[in-house]
Amino acid sequence: MNDLESALLKELTGGAESMLLLRTRTRIDCGRWWRRTPVWLCISGHELILFAVARRRYTERVPLADCHGSDYMATTGELVIDSATALRMNRIKLTPREALNVIDKLTNK
């Protein structure tokens, strides 16, 4: 994790320790010239946080209680986050082991 990412994480969590922090295989355009920025997934307190930072910031938060129907799609290699609030990015590329770990944290609030 670089300095910009760790500063944004600290800002988003208020310095609280996260239960889970993963660098996903999903990438998003955050203002770099030749490449996309990796999206990070964090479970902290009672929220699931997605974030990425370069020249621009991407952040989304959703309460864990709203993620009860999340599932891993093995054919695409993506965790599908089913939440009551609309997420811009609800499909996150993860390994099966990482996705099972996230689903475990989501269901064991």
C-alpha positions, -999 to 999 in steps of 0.1 A, spaced: 0 0 0 14 34 -10 13 66 11 -17 80 -7 -37 48 -2 -28 45 35 -37 82 41 -70 77 25 -77 45 44 -68 63 77 -92 91 67 -120 67 58 -118 46 89 -109 74 113 -77 55 123 -97 25 135 -82 -9 129 -98 -28 99 -110 -64 103 -100 -72 67 -80 -53 40 -75 -67 5 -60 -53 -27 -84 -66 -53 -77 -75 -89 -103 -49 -100 -88 -17 -114 -104 17 -119 -95 49 -137 -83 74 -110 -63 97 -133 -31 79 -141 -19 82 -177 -11 47 -188 -27 24 -163 -56 20 -139 -54 20 -101 -62 -11 -80 -93 -10 -59 -89 -19 -22 -116 -36 -1 -118 -29 36 -141 -42 63 -139 -18 93 -164 -16 121 -199 -21 106 -190 -10 70 -176 -24 38 -154 3 22 -141 3 -14 -115 28 -23 -87 37 -48 -66 68 -51 -42 84 -76 -48 118 -90 -85 114 -82 -102 94 -54 -128 67 -56 -146 58 -23 -178 39 -16 -191 27 17 -220 4 26 -232 -10 59 -224 -46 64 -261 -53 73 -269 -43 37 -245 -69 22 -264 -100 33 -269 -114 -3 -233 -112 -15 -220 -142 -34 -189 -153 -53 -193 -161 -90 -167 -187 -98 -172 -185 -136 -162 -148 -136 -139 -148 -105 -159 -119 -90 -175 -112 -56 -209 -98 -63 -218 -74 -35 -256 -73 -31 -265 -43 -11 -297 -23 -5 -279 9 -15 -267 12 -51 -229 8 -55 -212 20 -86 -189 -10 -84 -207 -41 -71 -185 -67 -88 -150 -71 -74 -124 -95 -88 -109 -117 -61 -94 -151 -57 -119 -178 -44 -101 -178 -10 -102 -140 -6 -139 -140 -16 -148 -167 9 -129 -147 36 -149 -115 27 -182 -134 27 -173 -149 61 -167 -114 75 -200 -102 60 -221 -129 75 -204 -130 109 -208 -92 115 
